[in-house]
Amino acid sequence: MYALANMLLFLLLINYIATLISIQLLRGDIAASTSPNFNNLWNAFLAIYQVFSSENWTTVLYTAAGAELSLGQTPVVA
């Protein structure tokens, strides 16, 4: 039971660190009306959890890439 608690805390810590990094990189670039946005900690935490769990992670990918496309930070792939 102790090992399971350690693993859970480690995964939450990694998720939290990735959330803080993603907030710094993507805050304000994605519109607040879209579903996986990074405007606050809770929404970013859920988006990063969605990526880590591999459940419909491409939604987060395409939303972030589409927001950065207008800023010229994403290469256009035909």
C-alpha positions as CSV (number, residue, x, y, z in Angstrom):
1,M,0.0,0.0,0.0
2,Y,2.9,2.3,0.8
3,A,4.4,1.9,-2.7
4,L,1.1,2.7,-4.3
5,A,0.8,5.9,-2.4
6,N,4.4,6.8,-3.4
7,M,3.6,6.1,-7.1
8,L,0.4,8.2,-6.9
9,L,2.2,11.2,-5.3
10,F,5.0,10.9,-7.9
11,L,2.5,10.9,-10.8
12,L,0.7,13.9,-9.3
13,L,3.9,15.8,-8.9
14,I,5.0,15.1,-12.4
15,N,1.6,16.2,-13.7
16,Y,1.7,19.4,-11.6
17,I,5.2,20.3,-12.9
18,A,4.2,19.7,-16.5
19,T,1.1,21.8,-15.8
20,L,3.1,24.8,-14.5
21,I,5.4,24.6,-17.6
22,S,2.5,24.4,-20.0
23,I,0.8,27.4,-18.3
24,Q,3.9,29.4,-18.8
25,L,4.2,28.4,-22.5
26,L,0.5,28.6,-23.5
27,R,-1.4,31.0,-21.2
28,G,-3.3,33.6,-23.2
29,D,-2.6,32.0,-26.6
30,I,-5.6,29.7,-26.6
31,A,-9.1,31.3,-26.5
32,A,-11.0,30.8,-23.2
33,S,-14.0,29.4,-25.1
34,T,-12.1,26.2,-26.2
35,S,-12.2,23.1,-24.1
36,P,-8.6,22.3,-23.3
37,N,-7.3,25.8,-22.4
38,F,-4.4,26.8,-20.2
39,N,-5.8,30.0,-18.7
40,N,-5.9,28.7,-15.1
41,L,-4.3,25.9,-13.1
42,W,-7.3,23.6,-12.9
43,N,-8.0,23.5,-16.7
44,A,-4.3,23.1,-17.5
45,F,-4.0,20.2,-15.0
46,L,-7.0,18.5,-16.6
47,A,-5.5,19.0,-20.1
48,I,-2.1,17.6,-19.0
49,Y,-3.8,14.7,-17.4
50,Q,-5.6,14.1,-20.6
51,V,-2.3,14.0,-22.5
52,F,-0.6,11.7,-19.9
53,S,-3.6,9.3,-19.8
54,S,-3.5,9.1,-23.7
55,E,-7.3,9.5,-23.8
56,N,-8.1,11.8,-26.7
57,W,-4.8,13.6,-26.4
58,T,-4.8,14.8,-30.0
59,T,-7.5,17.4,-29.1
60,V,-5.0,19.1,-26.8
61,L,-2.3,18.8,-29.4
62,Y,-4.3,20.3,-32.2
63,T,-5.7,23.1,-30.0
64,A,-2.3,24.1,-28.8
65,A,-0.8,23.9,-32.3
66,G,-3.6,25.9,-33.8
67,A,-3.2,28.6,-31.3
68,E,0.5,28.9,-31.9
69,L,0.1,28.8,-35.7
70,S,-1.2,32.4,-35.8
71,L,1.9,33.5,-33.9
72,G,4.3,31.8,-36.4
73,Q,5.6,29.3,-33.9
74,T,4.3,26.2,-35.5
75,P,5.3,24.9,-38.9
76,V,2.6,24.6,-41.4
77,V,2.2,20.9,-42.5
78,A,0.2,20.3,-45.7
